[in-house]
Amino acid sequence: MKTYHSMLVSTFRTCFKKIRSFGYSFFFITCFINNMFAAEYPILPQIFIQTPYSPPVGGQHFTVTTSAAFQSALNNAHLGDIIELQAGTTFTGPFTLPAKSSGTGWIYILSSAYTNLPAPCNRVSPTDEVNMPKLVVIAGNGGTINTTPNAHHYRFVGIEFKPVTNNFVYNVINLGSGETSADKLPNNIVFDRCYIHGDPTAGSRRGLLMNGSYLTVIDSYISDCKEDGADSQAIAAYSTTGPLKIVNNYLEGAGENVIFGGADPSIQNAVPSDIEIRCNYFFKPLSWMNEQWDIKNLLEFKNARRVLVEGNHFENNWPNAQSGFALLLTPRNQNNTAPWSVVEDITIRFNTFDNIAQGVNMSGYDAPNVSQRTSRILIQNNVFHVTNLGMGGDGRLFQVLNGTTDVIFDHNTGFCTNAYLVADGSPKTDFFVFQNNIVTHANYGFIGSGTAYANTTLAMYFNPNWTVTKNVDIGGSATNYPVGNYFPANIASVGFVDYAGGDYHLTSQSTYKNIGTDGKDLGADINSIAIASTYQCDVQTGISAIPGDHLNCTIFPVPANDYLHIQTNLSVGESMLITIYDMAGRNVFSRKTNENDVALDISSFLSGIYIIQMESEGIELIRKCIIHH
């Protein structure tokens, strides 16, 4: 839902465009629009799925040792039951999750050797397979796991999923079966500490198809998702309204490691929304450079809304079936039946990109099919190492095409081999912000198709509501660049603590320390990247997780400066106790509230890391926050 301020922004922008269309040029209107109504920041996900490990108590306990017995247990179990699969045993599917109407809570499907697996909140690896039961399927028989409409509240813990040896399977796990309404989607399904993989030789198209709502993959290892002649992914989702959670996983896919969109949804107006992607390792093995698999990118959004991509490590991407960009934000009405397709409200922060041919590519619209406009994209506090890996890439850090709007590049540190920003296409981009970044100029710096300098590129491809300021352009020249930027001769002149060793903090003597538009160091906040990349596990105590008993919260901004916002989903009549502790364990703040949107004045807090405890109706959530003045 747009805020009142956002609606005002939209109204004034529309008026400004109409005035401009009559050929008038009013300086005061331009200044008003530029300064009072600058770029809109994205809306964060409005739902964060809570997934504490809390197996049922008091229900039936099925001990299963055969394939037939497993499907029978799935059919007969009630919500609140446990199905235990014998570790080391192979169960041949396909298996189907039926919808349940009796019992409360979740059905847990777990390994008999569960106690030998990593504890909750720790990622598994292939070495853990000895303590896992193995669910397998042959080619042409669907996934190891499939769903009926509205199948819900299943949690798989410590299970291996794979094809039968030398078989190619399209979806190792297949959630969703072409539902045409959101209320029929499979929902509330969790894969926790699972090993999901294609065949090492034959590959698989996808590890997991996530066409459902309230779906989660945590602490898992997904690999060998690869195909020759078609796209392949560790995870894909296209026919869902969300929310989705992908946290603390190893994700390996040849085409796109993870993709949203790529096929038109069977649900009218569906856009995958409220997506959390945190603390994952996106990786392509370099051995694939010498194999036949189609390589594209590490993460792609073709149809997505309200996404948080935070604290992830992206590594290895090269030109093959695409030009080597690691991250794509390009709306696609893929089959020309979904003109509502859009990429909007995407927050990409505190991530590290290593050994990639090119960085981020975004486009405002699909073509020739109709899509909605890409808008409200934040690329903030990331580190990029564009090495032009492979052959045929262009070594570009960022590429902005075809009229995006409200795209913000802020506080990034990026190294490239060719150009740090390239623009092209029409219509012109609106409300573009490039500020507080440290980037290498390389060969060309800030250019466009047919334009050699930033000023001419901005005039050709951007409407005059842009902001380009407080950037460090290493090796560039101030000639034909906007004023208010910096042009050191070389990397040594920047003042990194240890550039060769990969420490991109600025020294206390650096010219670029504490001079950002927000008073912070230019470039990425390296401390915050380290904190965001450290997985903070869900903590929820007091009662078992049952339908309807959820306490969700969103805390922003990160880091916070003067005010810290806490948004929750309290019901009418409920209250919440908010307690904040410093890292020494001292209680520095406590307040009881019944509001769902709380703005806390933290201007008197010292800079540092704090723990926020929220208690309501027997449920406790704990989150970490960063305060930086």
HELIX and SHEET records of a PDB file:
HELIX    1   1 TYR A    4  SER A   21  1                                  18    
HELIX    2   2 PHE A   27  MET A   36  1                                  10    
HELIX    3   3 SER A   67  ASN A   76  1                                  10    
HELIX    4   4 TYR A  114  ASN A  116  5                                   3    
HELIX    5   5 PRO A  126  ASN A  131  5                                   6    
HELIX    6   6 ALA A  182  LYS A  184  5                                   3    
HELIX    7   7 LEU A  286  ASN A  290  5                                   5    
HELIX    8   8 ALA A  454  TYR A  461  1                                   8    
HELIX    9   9 ILE A  491  SER A  493  5                                   3    
HELIX   10  10 ILE A  526  ALA A  532  1                                   7    
SHEET    1   A14 HIS A  61  VAL A  64  0                                        
SHEET    2   A14 ILE A  82  LEU A  85  1                                        
SHEET    3   A14 ILE A 107  SER A 111  1                                        
SHEET    4   A14 HIS A 152  VAL A 157  1                                        
SHEET    5   A14 ASN A 187  ASP A 192  1                                        
SHEET    6   A14 SER A 213  ILE A 218  1                                        
SHEET    7   A14 LEU A 244  VAL A 247  1                                        
SHEET    8   A14 SER A 273  ARG A 278  1                                        
SHEET    9   A14 ALA A 304  GLU A 310  1                                        
SHEET   10   A14 VAL A 343  ARG A 349  1                                        
SHEET   11   A14 SER A 375  GLN A 380  1                                        
SHEET   12   A14 THR A 405  ASP A 410  1                                        
SHEET   13   A14 ASP A 430  GLN A 435  1                                        
SHEET   14   A14 THR A 467  THR A 469  1                                        
SHEET    1   B13 THR A  90  THR A  92  0                                        
SHEET    2   B13 LYS A 134  VAL A 137  1                                        
SHEET    3   B13 GLU A 160  PRO A 163  1                                        
SHEET    4   B13 TYR A 195  HIS A 197  1                                        
SHEET    5   B13 TYR A 221  CYS A 225  1                                        
SHEET    6   B13 TYR A 250  GLY A 253  1                                        
SHEET    7   B13 TYR A 281  PHE A 283  1                                        
SHEET    8   B13 HIS A 313  ASN A 317  1                                        
SHEET    9   B13 THR A 352  ILE A 356  1                                        
SHEET   10   B13 VAL A 383  VAL A 386  1                                        
SHEET   11   B13 THR A 413  PHE A 415  1                                        
SHEET   12   B13 ILE A 438  THR A 440  1                                        
SHEET   13   B13 VAL A 472  ILE A 474  1                                        
SHEET    1   C 2 PHE A  95  LEU A  97  0                                        
SHEET    2   C 2 ILE A 145  THR A 147  1                                        
SHEET    1   D10 VAL A 169  LEU A 175  0                                        
SHEET    2   D10 SER A 204  MET A 210  1                                        
SHEET    3   D10 GLN A 233  ALA A 237  1                                        
SHEET    4   D10 GLU A 256  PHE A 260  1                                        
SHEET    5   D10 ASN A 297  PHE A 301  1                                        
SHEET    6   D10 PHE A 325  LEU A 329  1                                        
SHEET    7   D10 GLN A 358  SER A 363  1                                        
SHEET    8   D10 ARG A 396  LEU A 401  1                                        
SHEET    9   D10 ALA A 419  ASP A 424  1                                        
SHEET   10   D10 GLY A 445  GLY A 448  1                                        
SHEET    1   E 2 PHE A 496  ASP A 498  0                                        
SHEET    2   E 2 ASP A 503  LEU A 506 -1                                        
SHEET    1   F 3 CYS A 553  PHE A 556  0                                        
SHEET    2   F 3 TYR A 563  THR A 568 -1                                        
SHEET    3   F 3 ASP A 597  ASP A 601 -1                                        
SHEET    1   G 4 ASN A 587  THR A 593  0                                        
SHEET    2   G 4 MET A 576  ASP A 582 -1                                        
SHEET    3   G 4 GLY A 608  SER A 616 -1                                        
SHEET    4   G 4 ILE A 619  ILE A 627 -1                                        
END                                                                             
